[in-house]
Amino acid sequence: MGISLGLAMPALAAPAVTLDSAVFVERTQNRDGNLVRSLETASRFNRGDRVVTVVTWYRLGGSGGFTVTNPLPRGVAWQRSAEDDEEVSVDGGRSWGRIGSLRLGDRLATPEDVTHVRWHVPADRAADGRGRIAYSAIVR
């Protein structure tokens, strides 16, 4: 006669996350011989503008880490993230890596080739409940 033990296993709930983003234009002014940079809320963009996107994440529940993936609009060329922990895709999100290691055909991919950016938020950082990720791009 077999004995069956019903063991209760804790459910590992994936984090419920919501995202909000804001786009700013970086302006540079010369004030008394000093170059001063500022961010202004963007309502219009001009070719060559440097834009900064700030993605704010909020963990609403669950546990563990998660990944934030951001597709780039075709009208911008990715430059860099505020932190150097991103992965990028140059093929619409099918494969991921770092600039300098990804290839497009016979050449190394450049920042202008980036179609998506993603960041892994580890469990200890996700436990904070919210955070920000920022990256810059140039309007094409």
N, C-alpha and C positions, 0 to 999 in steps of 0.2 A: 504494500500500500504506500503510495507516494504522498508526501506531505508538501503542500504548496504554501510558501510564505509570501504574503502580500507586503512587500516593502514599499513604503511611501518614499518616492524619490522627489526631491525638491525640483520644482519647475524652474528652469533657467529662462527667465523672461528677457527677451531682447529689449534693449532700451527703446523707449518711445522718445523720439527726438523731433523737435521742430526747429526750423531755420528761418532766419530773417536776414536780409542783406540790404546794404546801402552803398551807393556809388558816389564817390567824391572826385573832383578834379583837383589836381595839384597845381597850385599857382606859385610862381616865383616872382618876387619883387626885390628891387634894390632899394634898401633903406639906409641912408647915410653910409654908403659904401659897403654895406653888408648884404649878402644875399639871404633873403628870408623866404622860407617855403611855408605854404599854408594849404589846408584842404578846405574846399568849398563844396557845398551840396551841389550835385550836378543836375542841371535841368536840360542842358544842351551840350553836345560834344562837338569839337572841331578836330579835323585831321591833325595828328601830332600831339593831341592832349595826352598827358599822363593821367590815368585814372586809377584810383585806389578803391577796391571793393572790400568791404568789411562784412564778413559773414558771421552772424552771432547765432550760436546754437544753444538750445535749452533742452536739457534732459528732463522729460516730464514723468518718467517712471522707468521701471526695469533696472537691470544691472548690467555691468560689463561695459566694454568699450564699443565704439561704433566708427563708421567711416562717413565722412562728409565728401560728397562728390559734386563738383561744380562744372557744368559745361560752359565753355566760353562763347560769347557771342562772336559771330564771324567778323564783326567789325572791329575787333580788338586783337592785338598781339600780346600774349602773355609776356611778362618780364621776369617777375620773381615773387616769392612769398615773403612775408615779414619774418617768418621762421623758415629755416632750411630743412623742413621735414616733409615736404610734399612729394607726391608722385605725379607724373604727368602722362597723358596719352596723346599720341599724334595721329591716332587712327579711329577717332570717334568713341573711345572708351573700351576698345576690344583688348588692348594690351597696355601695360603700365610700366613705368621705369623712371629714370632720372635723365634730365637733359645731359648730353655727353655720352649716354649709353644707348639711346634709342636711335634707330635708323629708319630712314625713308628711302627705300630702294638702295642705291649705291652710296648714299651720303648720310652723314650724321644729321639727325633732326636738330632744328634750331628752335629757340623760343617762339618764333613766329609760326611754327608748325603745330603748336600745342592746341588741342581741341578740348581737353578736359583736364582738370586738376583735382586731386583728392588728397585728403589728409586722414590719417588714422588717429582717432582720439582714444588713448588707452583708458582702461577702467579707472585708474586712480585720478586721472584728469576729468573724466566723465562724472565722477562722484561729486565734483564741485557744483554740478547742476547747470552751469552755463559757462560759456567761453567765447572767445572771438578768434577768427582767422582772417588775416588780411593778405591781399596780393595786389600787385600793380600790373598795369597793362598800358599799351599805347594804342590810341585810336588810329585805325588804318585810314 
